[in-house]
Amino acid sequence: MIDEAKIFVRSGDGGDGLIHFRREKYVPRGGPAGGDGGHGGSVVLVVNPKLSTLLSFQQRTHFKADSGSRGGSNNKTGATADDLIIEVPPGTLVRDAETDALLGDLVTADDRLVVVKGGRGGRGNARFKSASRQAPRVAERGEPGEERWLKLELKLIADVGLVGVPNAGKSTLLSVISNARPKIAPYPFTTLEPNLGVITVGDRDLVVADIPGLIEGAHMGVGLGHAFLRHVQRTRLLVHLLNGESPDPLADYNQIMVELSLYDEQLGEKPQIIVYNKMDLPDAEARWEQVRADMKKRGITPLAISAATQQGVQTLVNEIFRVYDTLPVAEPLSEAAEIPVYDMPEDDFVFEIKREGQGVYRVTGKRIERAAAMTYWDYDEAVARFQSILETLGITKALEEAGVEVGDTVFIGDYELEWAN
């Protein structure tokens, strides 16, 4: 199973607004008629329940939405680009690759997450007309799209998880109680990836996940470690299988409980059914009474089965459904709604000024860099409007306090400007 991926996403740029004036017969001084640019496409992750891995992201890691179209004459708005839809399997966690911040938890069919929002279309000169400015020669370029790296992490969505030390018999049990056909062999780590199966009683069914065997240090990533402990987090009920062949099944039990708790405190508190397996073996059968007595001292009533001969398996299945029905209703892990990731206006107004040499300054900041990218520098009115933005955001004052003088060079985004009064 491919359950981790890293992808790059970029939304489309907004289309440029148009500077245009009406050119009609008998209308010698037609007014401004430049249309707005269309909005760029956003990048949206959508759950497709038919997918079960992140394999497709091994072949393709870069995704870019289309840009909006340029505004047209006669106040025609440019076409808005379609959103770029990226399908992911249920159970996908989405994180920002740089900050590791959790952006979304996509669980159910058609859950949607907007990971980068398309750039706004620039306004045409018709939008800048006013009583004092009848023929504005100013418009906006389209807003640049957003871009970021994402980490995708898949957690299996199962009702019941089978846990235990390697070779405890989890795969055999899953093959007996469900329709799953996992690889089975008498050596540790036969299961190198989680297997899913469905157990049915009457008209009821539950999804069961066979989680690969845990070993000491798994919470630190030792062995199969983190790659599979996270799959246990989705389950509501654990079936903890003890290996009857083990010299000390109780020590194995303690080891697994410690690993679960160290990885996530809530894992150690999940409801469990303790099952002693391999009762078909003489040594295991002989050890059973002592194991049961020790477990009862802890307030636990274990079940004894043989997955190989199916002894006690139906009793276990019935107990799984009984205990599951007693659990409180799980709260939804996510809502099937679009989550705007970049709706954080308070960050837009932050800027920083650095002096990079004699008479050279660089201004950085989300809001001002976008304003620079959206400015038509060939038009005096557009430049004047940009200067007004510098004053409004307090950048002009900050530059003057930093020592900027007429003729100095100021870099803003990709643009090199000469400072003037």
Secondary structure as UniProt FT lines:
FT   STRAND          4..10
FT   TURN            25..26
FT   TURN            28..29
FT   STRAND          43..47
FT   TURN            49..50
FT   HELIX           56..59
FT   STRAND          62..64
FT   TURN            74..75
FT   STRAND          84..88
FT   TURN            90..91
FT   STRAND          92..96
FT   TURN            97..99
FT   STRAND          102..106
FT   TURN            109..110
FT   STRAND          112..116
FT   HELIX           125..128
FT   STRAND          147..154
FT   STRAND          160..163
FT   TURN            166..167
FT   HELIX           170..177
FT   TURN            188..189
FT   STRAND          195..201
FT   TURN            202..203
FT   STRAND          204..210
FT   TURN            216..217
FT   HELIX           218..220
FT   TURN            223..225
FT   HELIX           226..232
FT   TURN            233..234
FT   STRAND          237..243
FT   TURN            244..245
FT   HELIX           249..263
FT   HELIX           265..268
FT   STRAND          272..277
FT   TURN            279..280
FT   HELIX           282..297
FT   TURN            298..299
FT   STRAND          303..304
FT   TURN            307..310
FT   HELIX           313..326
FT   TURN            341..342
FT   HELIX           345..348
FT   STRAND          352..357
FT   TURN            358..359
FT   STRAND          360..364
FT   HELIX           366..373
FT   TURN            377..378
FT   HELIX           380..392
FT   TURN            393..394
FT   HELIX           395..402
FT   TURN            406..407
FT   STRAND          409..412
FT   TURN            413..414
FT   STRAND          415..418
//
